[in-house]
Structures are given as structure tokens and as C-alpha cells.
Amino acid sequence: MDEIKELGASRQGNIHCLTIVGQIEGHQVLPEDTKSTKYEHVLPLIAAIEESSEVQGLLILLNTMGGDVEAGLAIAELIAGMKKPNVSLVLGGGHSIGVPLAVAAQKSMIAPSAAMTIHPVRLNGVVIGVPQTYNYFARIQERIVRFVTDHSSISREEYLRLMTNTDELANDVGSVIYGDEAVGKGLIDQIGTLADALAYLHDRIGAEADA
């Protein structure tokens, strides 16, 4: 539990609150004025929560702005592998890698006013225009598509359509979908508030205690 306390995350009762906001920072260090979630801090924290005898559930609050794809997928995979009750709540926006993070939880919720931005993988900096580079992009993209469709109810065809849409974003390819639409397409489980997310966790915790 010392590891959890040192990172300053807040808890209510036996539920731990993990916030993943801004950009996901991986091995490439972001500027100091950029609000970011550092994956090397989040990974051991999730492992500590899963092993803790005191923490009974995990509430994941998401408001992301993209970031390192590999780091985001690493966090998402760790969340998806948890047995301890967990729920994600998208607030404000779930941009790019925020989508796999949202659907990784056992239950995903989205605030009515929140949005999710879906677009193809992009890399910053110098890109070498050779077949190997395009193959690398395609393989990363496939990993994201497979993860999202495996952990939600959206079809592969619909997710790819949203990702490659050219009619919505002025200077980009992709789509922005809001609360009700995200639920209607099967990407997110339900519209929810903080109270709804906590109620889900308390129900799961109670059910496990009675089992």
C-alpha cells in the first residue's frame, strides 16, 4: 500500500481512483508544460492495486489527448488483465489511445457531454518512407483495432469506418462521437456519472463478498 500512497491517488472507502489525463507519456519525454500521464508510474500502480488486500475496486477517470501508442496499449492491456472490479468513466474527451483505455475496463461509461475521437495512428518527427515503415504503421493500427473490438461491442467494420471517415474532421481523417452515439455503436457500455460508476463497483464488490 505504500506504493499507492506515494503516488498521491485519492481513495474513497475501498475504491481506488486512478486518473489518466492529458497525453500518455512513454519513452519520449514530453515538454514540461504538457500535462501528461507517465506510463512507468501507472503500470506498477495498477499492479499494486490488483495485489492489494485493502483496495477492493478501481475507478479509472479518463480525459486523454492521445500520446504514445505503445505506452497507452501497455496500460490498457494491464487494466484488461485485472480480476479486481474496475470501471472506466470518460470525462471531457477520450482522444486516440484513450479509446483502448476506456474499453479495457470490465465496465465502460461515458459522461453525456463527453466525446471520443477515433483516427488512424500517427507518429511525430522524421518518418522514413520505406515499405517497412508502412508495414509498421499497419501492424500498430491492427493491434489497436483488434484490442478495441475484442473489448467492446462495436464491429470491426464500423470502427474502421469511423477511423477512416473523411467527412467530419476539417484537417484530419477520423470521427468524433459523443456519449449517446458511443453507446449506440457499442463502443462504450453505457452513459454514466460518477455516482453510476461507484454504484457499479459497490455492486460488484458486494456480490463478490457474498459469493
Long-range contacts (C-beta under 8 A, 24 or more apart in sequence): 1-48, 1-52, 1-54, 3-44, 3-45, 3-48, 4-45, 4-48, 4-49, 4-52, 4-55, 7-41, 7-45, 9-45, 11-55, 12-198, 14-54, 14-55, 14-56, 14-57, 14-205, 15-55, 15-56, 15-57, 15-58, 15-59, 15-198, 15-201, 15-202, 15-205, 16-49, 16-52, 16-55, 16-57, 16-58, 16-59, 17-59, 17-61, 18-42, 18-45, 18-46, 18-49, 18-58, 18-59, 18-60, 18-61, 19-60, 19-61, 19-63, 20-60, 20-61, 20-62, 20-63, 20-64, 20-75, 20-98, 20-101, 21-61, 21-62, 21-63, 21-64, 22-63, 22-64, 22-65, 22-67, 23-64, 23-65, 23-66, 23-67, 23-68, 24-64, 24-66, 24-67, 24-68, 24-71, 24-72, 24-75, 24-97, 25-67, 25-68, 25-71, 26-67, 26-68, 26-70, 26-71, 27-68, 27-71, 28-68, 30-67, 36-67, 37-64, 37-67, 39-68, 39-71, 39-72, 39-74, 39-75, 42-75, 43-74, 43-75, 43-78, 46-75, 46-78, 46-79, 46-82, 47-78, 49-82, 49-84, 50-82, 50-83, 50-84, 55-84, 56-84, 56-85, 56-201, 56-205, 57-84, 57-85, 57-86, 57-87, 57-201, 57-202, 57-204, 57-205, 58-82, 58-84, 58-85, 58-86, 58-87, 58-201, 59-86, 59-87, 59-89, 59-197, 59-198, 59-201, 60-86, 60-87, 60-88, 60-89, 60-101, 60-105, 61-88, 61-89, 61-91, 62-88, 62-89, 62-90, 62-91, 62-94, 62-98, 62-101, 62-102, 63-90, 63-91, 63-92, 63-93, 63-94, 63-98, 64-93, 64-94, 64-95, 64-96, 64-97, 64-98, 64-101, 65-93, 65-95, 65-96, 65-98, 66-95, 66-96, 66-97, 66-98, 67-96, 67-97, 68-97, 69-96, 69-97, 69-121, 69-140, 69-144, 70-140, 72-96, 72-97, 72-98, 72-100, 72-101, 73-97, 73-100, 73-143, 73-144, 73-147, 75-101, 75-104, 76-100, 76-101, 76-103, 76-104, 76-147, 77-104, 77-147, 79-104, 79-105, 80-104, 80-105, 80-147, 80-151, 82-106, 85-200, 85-201, 85-204, 85-205, 85-208, 86-201, 87-197, 87-200, 87-201, 89-192, 89-193, 89-194, 89-197, 90-114, 90-116, 90-182, 90-188, 93-117, 97-144, 99-144, 99-148, 99-187, 100-144, 100-147, 100-148, 100-151, 102-188, 103-147, 103-148, 103-151, 103-152, 103-187, 103-188, 104-147, 104-151, 106-204, 107-189, 107-190, 107-197, 107-200, 108-152, 108-188, 108-189, 108-190, 109-188, 109-189, 109-190, 109-191, 109-192, 109-193, 109-196, 109-197, 109-200, 110-179, 110-182, 110-183, 110-188, 110-190, 110-191, 110-192, 111-179, 111-191, 111-192, 111-193, 112-178, 112-179, 112-180, 112-191, 113-178, 113-179, 114-178, 114-179, 115-176, 115-177, 115-178, 115-179, 116-176, 116-177, 116-178, 116-182, 116-187, 116-188, 117-174, 117-175, 117-176, 118-159, 118-162, 118-163, 118-174, 118-175, 118-176, 118-177, 119-163, 119-169, 119-172, 119-173, 119-174, 119-175, 120-163, 120-164, 120-173, 120-174, 148-187, 152-186, 152-187, 152-188, 152-189, 153-186, 153-187, 154-185, 154-186, 154-187, 155-186, 158-185, 158-186, 159-187
